Amino acid sequence: MALLSYDGIAITGISACVPRKRIDNRSLSEPFSGPLLEKTIKTTGIVERRIADASTCASDLCCQAASRLMDSMGIDRDTIDVVIFVTQSPDFKVPATAPLIQHRLGLKKETAAFDVNLGCSGYVYGLSMAYAYATQAHICRVLLLVGDTPSKYVSSLDKTTGILFGDGGTATIVEKKKDAGKSFFSLNSDGSGANALQIKAGGFRHPSTPETLANVTHEDGSIRNEEHLTMDGGAIFNFTIKQVPADIKKLLEFSNTDISDIDYLVYHQANKFITDHLTKKLKFPLEKVPYSLGKFGNTTCLTIPVTLVSEIGTEIETGTKNLVLSGFGIGLSWATAILTIKNCHVLGMIEV
């Protein structure tokens, strides 16, 4: 059972960067019909998304977020000892992108840098790693970068996925802090459901061919190829309803925390209908669940930090807030964190 706890480790700074280009879902045309489009927007809560241009990678957005955050906090870059880059859209198959980011940001060569390939649960998983490294005596600061550009692997003409996803990058500083208190994590996976969210071809199990890159029109009118993301919405719904509330309850019990002591429950931003349902099952106030997906869409691994910055940034910067963070989806993988954020440095949303 992957239950983890830490003491005296905290998030001290956080920033988020999104592309300037906005896509208004209500302005979309075929293959999205009027009634279907409105139903999808109402169910998911996704009205607008941000899309990067062809030359912009997730690493570019994360570097913007990180550089501006470190400058704003007055951080000496030599005090960054670890860089963790969580993404599903690296710059290259090889090498890993994190060492390239280390060089771009002007960090010392003694910096540990590595990639983590995770999606919807990625921020919570990445945060648990950052906390673990930060406990070490000779680690000063950990820079957690979480970014993705799903627009590069999702077909814009897919009725199931084409209006859901947006691009962005985030930076989080994690370090020792005497008054941070305890933090708790629960990490889980179930690969038997991997095909519920999957890009079938383009990897080494099913390499790219002219056939895998050929767009096909499917029965519902969606157009995509085998190197685009596919989603089984029903399977994801059933998985989420079954696993997420149970995991949150498990971690509340493990941490000896009453849900009434939680100021905000911050979910992975995938579908407002589903997460509102989860909140009711937990008997938690809906008004304490912030949402950013209406403005930025499902940004996969970075929806939680985007929500922290855009929706409750002022509150976590000036006060003390007890948070539950819940990420779930592709993998299948899900993770929960219970932590306190106190006087955290938060930059406003960065647009590039």
C-alpha positions in Angstrom: 0.0 0.0 0.0 1.7 3.2 -1.2 0.9 5.5 1.6 3.6 8.1 2.3 4.0 10.9 4.9 6.5 13.7 5.2 7.2 16.3 7.9 8.6 19.8 7.5 8.4 19.9 3.7 6.3 22.5 1.8 5.4 24.1 -1.5 6.9 27.6 -1.3 6.3 28.9 -4.8 4.1 28.0 -7.8 3.5 29.4 -11.2 1.6 28.5 -14.4 2.1 29.4 -18.1 -0.4 29.0 -20.9 -0.4 29.9 -24.6 -2.2 33.1 -25.6 -4.3 31.4 -28.3 -7.8 30.7 -27.1 -10.2 28.2 -28.6 -13.9 28.9 -27.8 -15.6 25.6 -27.9 -18.9 27.2 -28.9 -17.3 28.5 -32.1 -16.5 25.0 -33.4 -18.1 23.6 -36.5 -18.3 20.1 -38.0 -18.1 17.4 -36.8 -19.5 19.0 -33.7 -23.2 19.5 -34.0 -25.0 22.2 -32.0 -27.0 20.0 -29.5 -24.0 17.6 -29.0 -21.6 20.5 -28.5 -23.8 22.2 -26.0 -24.4 19.0 -24.1 -20.6 18.3 -23.9 -19.9 21.8 -22.7 -22.6 21.6 -20.0 -21.4 18.2 -18.8 -17.7 18.8 -18.8 -17.7 22.5 -18.0 -15.1 23.1 -20.6 -15.8 26.4 -22.5 -12.4 27.6 -23.5 -9.0 26.1 -24.0 -5.4 27.3 -24.7 -3.5 25.8 -27.6 0.2 26.1 -28.3 1.6 26.8 -31.8 3.4 24.1 -33.7 6.9 25.1 -32.5 6.0 25.4 -28.8 6.7 22.4 -26.6 5.6 21.7 -23.0 9.2 22.3 -21.9 9.0 25.9 -23.3 6.0 26.7 -21.2 7.5 25.1 -18.1 10.8 27.0 -18.6 8.8 30.3 -18.8 6.9 29.4 -15.6 10.1 28.3 -13.8 12.3 31.2 -14.8 9.8 33.9 -13.9 9.0 32.1 -10.6 12.7 31.8 -9.5 13.3 35.5 -10.5 10.2 36.6 -8.7 11.2 34.7 -5.5 14.8 35.9 -5.7 16.0 32.3 -5.8 19.7 31.6 -6.5 19.6 29.0 -9.3 22.5 27.2 -7.7 20.2 26.2 -4.8 18.1 24.0 -7.2 19.3 20.5 -6.6 16.7 18.4 -8.4 14.5 19.0 -11.5 11.5 16.7 -12.1 9.7 17.1 -15.4 6.3 15.4 -15.6 4.9 15.3 -19.1 3.3 13.1 -21.8 4.8 15.3 -24.5 8.6 15.4 -24.2 10.8 17.2 -26.7 12.3 14.0 -28.0 12.0 10.2 -27.5 15.6 10.4 -26.3 17.2 12.1 -24.6 15.0 12.9 -21.6 13.9 16.6 -21.6 14.8 17.4 -17.9 18.5 17.7 -18.6 17.8 20.0 -21.5 15.7 22.1 -19.1 18.5 22.1 -16.5 20.8 23.6 -19.2 18.2 26.1 -20.5 17.5 27.4 -17.0 21.2 27.8 -16.2 21.2 25.4 -13.3 24.4 23.8 -12.0 25.7 20.6 -13.5 25.3 18.9 -10.1 21.5 19.1 -10.5 19.7 15.8 -10.7 17.2 16.0 -13.6 14.8 13.3 -14.9 11.5 12.9 -16.7 8.3 11.2 -15.5 5.7 10.0 -18.0 2.4 10.4 -16.2 -0.8 12.1 -17.1 -3.8 12.9 -15.0 -2.3 11.8 -11.7 1.1 13.3 -12.6 1.1 16.4 -10.4 0.4 14.5 -7.2 2.9 11.7 -8.1 5.5 14.3 -9.0 4.8 16.2 -5.8 5.4 13.1 -3.7 8.8 12.6 -5.4 9.7 16.2 -4.8 8.8 15.9 -1.1 10.9 12.8 -0.9 14.0 14.4 -2.3 13.5 17.5 -0.2 13.7 15.5 3.0 17.4 14.7 2.2 20.0 16.7 4.2 22.0 17.9 1.2 19.0 18.9 -1.0 18.1 22.5 -0.8 15.3 23.0 -3.3 13.4 20.8 -5.7 11.9 22.2 -8.9 8.9 20.3 -10.1 7.9 21.1 -13.6 4.6 19.7 -14.9 3.5 20.5 -18.4 1.8 19.0 -21.5 0.7 19.9 -25.0 -2.1 17.4 -25.7 -3.1 19.4 -28.8 -0.2 17.6 -30.4 -1.6 14.1 -29.9 -5.4 14.7 -29.8 -7.4 14.9 -33.0 -9.3 18.2 -33.2 -11.9 16.3 -35.2 -12.6 13.6 -32.6 -16.0 14.0 -31.1 -14.9 12.3 -27.9 -11.7 14.2 -27.2 -11.4 17.0 -29.6 -13.0 19.7 -27.4 -11.6 18.7 -24.0 -7.8 19.3 -23.9 -5.6 22.4 -23.5 -1.9 23.1 -23.3 0.3 24.6 -20.5 3.2 24.4 -18.2 3.8 24.9 -14.5 6.6 25.2 -12.0 6.5 24.4 -8.2 9.3 25.0 -5.7 9.4 22.4 -2.9 11.8 22.8 0.1 12.2 22.3 3.8 10.1 24.6 6.0 10.1 24.3 9.8 6.4 25.2 10.3 5.2 23.2 7.3 3.6 20.4 9.3 2.9 16.9 8.0 1.9 16.0 4.4 0.4 12.7 3.2 0.2 10.9 -0.1 -1.6 7.9 -1.5 -0.4 6.5 -4.9 -2.2 3.8 -6.9 -2.4 2.2 -10.4 -4.3 -0.4 -12.3 -2.8 -1.2 -15.7 -5.6 -3.6 -16.6 -7.6 -0.5 -17.7 -4.8 1.1 -19.7 -6.8 1.0 -23.0 -9.5 3.3 -21.6 -7.2 6.3 -22.4 -4.5 5.3 -24.9 -2.5 6.2 -28.0 -2.3 2.8 -29.7 0.5 3.4 -32.1 3.7 5.3 -32.4 5.6 3.6 -29.6 7.9 0.6 -29.7 5.1 -1.9 -29.1 3.2 -0.7 -32.2 5.6 1.4 -34.2 4.6 4.2 -36.6 3.7 3.1 -40.2 2.0 4.9 -43.0 -1.2 3.1 -41.9 -1.1 4.3 -38.3 -0.7 7.9 -39.5 -3.7 7.7 -41.9 -6.8 9.5 -40.7 -9.9 7.4 -40.6 -13.5 8.5 -40.4 -15.3 6.5 -37.6 -19.0 5.6 -37.2 -19.7 8.6 -35.0 -18.2 11.0 -37.6 -14.9 11.5 -35.7 -11.7 11.7 -37.7 -8.5 10.4 -36.1 -5.6 8.0 -36.7 -4.0 5.4 -34.5 -1.4 7.9 -33.2 -4.2 10.1 -31.7 -5.5 9.7 -28.1 -8.6 7.6 -27.7 -10.9 7.6 -24.7 -13.6 5.2 -23.4 -15.7 7.7 -21.4 -17.8 5.1 -19.7 -14.8 3.2 -18.5 -13.2 6.3 -17.1 -16.5 7.3 -15.4 -16.8 4.0 -13.7 -13.2 3.9 -12.6 -13.4 7.4 -11.2 -16.6 6.9 -9.2 -15.2 3.7 -7.7 -11.6 4.6 -6.9 -11.4 8.3 -6.2 -13.7 8.8 -3.2 -12.4 5.7 -1.6 -8.8 6.8 -1.9 -9.6 10.3 -0.5 -11.4 8.6 2.5 -8.4 6.2 2.9 -5.9 9.1 3.1 -8.1 11.1 5.5 -8.1 8.1 7.8 -4.4 7.5 7.4 -3.6 11.1 8.2 -6.1 11.3 11.0 -7.8 14.3 9.2 -11.4 15.2 9.4 -12.8 16.3 6.0 -14.4 19.3 7.8 -10.8 20.6 8.4 -10.1 20.8 4.6 -10.4 24.2 3.1 -10.3 23.2 -0.6 -10.6 19.9 -2.5 -8.7 20.4 -5.8 -9.4 17.7 -8.4 -7.8 16.9 -11.7 -9.9 19.0 -14.0 -11.5 16.6 -16.5 -15.3 16.7 -16.1 -17.3 18.9 -13.8 -20.3 16.6 -13.8 -18.2 13.7 -12.5 -16.3 15.7 -9.9 -19.4 17.4 -8.6 -20.8 13.8 -8.1 -17.7 12.8 -6.3 -17.9 15.8 -4.0 -21.5 15.0 -3.1 -20.5 11.4 -2.3 -17.9 12.7 0.1 -20.4 15.1 1.6 -18.0 18.0 1.0 -19.2 21.6 0.2 -19.3 22.2 -3.5 -18.3 25.8 -3.0 -14.9 24.6 -1.6 -14.1 22.9 -4.9 -12.4 25.3 -7.3 -12.5 24.8 -11.1 -10.3 26.2 -13.8 -11.4 23.8 -16.6 -13.9 26.3 -18.0 -11.1 28.6 -19.0 -8.2 26.2 -19.7 -9.8 22.8 -20.4 -8.3 19.5 -19.4 -4.6 20.2 -19.3 -3.9 16.6 -18.2 -1.0 16.4 -15.7 -1.1 20.1 -14.8 -4.7 20.8 -14.1 -4.2 20.9 -10.3 -1.4 23.5 -10.2 -3.2 25.6 -12.9 -6.3 25.6 -10.6 -4.2 26.5 -7.5 -2.7 29.5 -9.4 -5.7 30.7 -11.3 -8.5 30.1 -8.8 -7.1 30.3 -5.2 -3.7 31.8 -5.7 -4.4 34.8 -3.5 -5.7 32.7 -0.6 -2.7 30.3 -0.6 -0.3 33.2 -0.9 -1.6 35.2 2.1 -2.9 32.6 4.5 -2.8 29.0 5.6 -5.0 26.5 3.7 -5.5 22.7 4.2 -5.8 21.0 0.8 -6.8 17.7 -0.6 -5.3 17.2 -4.1 -6.8 14.4 -6.2 -5.5 13.3 -9.6 -6.9 10.4 -11.6 -7.1 9.0 -15.1 -4.8 7.7 -17.8 -2.8 4.6 -16.8 -5.1 3.9 -15.1 -3.5 5.8 -12.3 -4.8 7.8 -9.3 -3.2 9.7 -6.4 -4.3 11.8 -3.5 -2.4 14.3 -1.3 -3.3 16.0 1.9 -1.1 19.0 2.7 -1.0 22.5 4.1 0.1 25.5 2.0 1.1 28.6 4.0 2.3 31.9 2.6 3.2 30.4 -0.7 4.6 32.7 -3.4 2.1 32.6 -6.3 2.6 34.3 -9.7 -0.5 35.3 -11.7 -1.2 33.3 -14.8 1.6 33.8 -17.4 0.6 34.0 -21.1 3.1 33.5 -23.9 
